[in-house]
Amino acid sequence: YANKLLFWMRLIAINRFDNSVNVRLVGGHSRCAGRVEVLHRGQWGTVCDDWWDLVDAAVVCRELDCGEPVDALGDAHFGSGTGPIWMSYVMCTGSESTLKNCGSSGWGKTHCLHSKVSGVICSGELFQITTSLSNIFL
C-alpha cells in the first residue's frame, strides 16, 4: 500500500486528463460487469491490472451508476480486448467521480500485455432489481 501511495503521489502531477474520456464494461453478463475500457482521443482501449483493486473498481462502478464493487478482476478475466492499453498502475483514492481522475502511469504509458487487463463486477444489477421492487410497493 505504501508503494502504491508513493507512486501515486509522484504521478499525480504528470497526469493531464481531458473531459472526453468515458468508461465501459465489456464482455460480462450485464452492463455492470466486464473488462474495463476507456475512451481516449476517440479510441477505446483497456486498463492494465497492475495494482488494480476494489478501490479502483468502486470508482468505475460509481461512474457507471452500477452500485458497489463486488470484485476487481485481472488476468483478462472478461477477455483480452483489442486496441491500446490506455491506463496502467491505476491508483484511485476512492473519492474520484470518474476513472480519468485517478492517478496512473499516463495515457498509453505501459508495458502491460492484453493478457493482463482489468475487469469489474458491480452490484448494480441486484441493486436495480431491489430498487424496482421497492417502488412497486410504495
SULUR-V894240 format. One record per run of one state. SS is the DSSP state (H for helix, E for strand, C for the rest). FROM is the first residue (numbers start at 1). LEN is the number of residues. If there is no record, write none. Layout:
BEGIN
ss={SS & SS}
from={FROM & FROM}
len={LEN & LEN}
END
This chain:
BEGIN
ss={C & H & C & E & C & E & C & E & C & H & C & E & C & E & C & E & C & H & C & E & C & H & E & C & E & C & H & C}
from={1 & 2 & 12 & 22 & 28 & 33 & 41 & 43 & 49 & 54 & 64 & 69 & 74 & 85 & 88 & 91 & 92 & 99 & 102 & 103 & 104 & 114 & 117 & 118 & 119 & 123 & 124 & 137}
len={1 & 10 & 10 & 6 & 5 & 8 & 2 & 6 & 5 & 10 & 5 & 5 & 11 & 3 & 3 & 1 & 7 & 3 & 1 & 1 & 10 & 3 & 1 & 1 & 4 & 1 & 13 & 2}
END
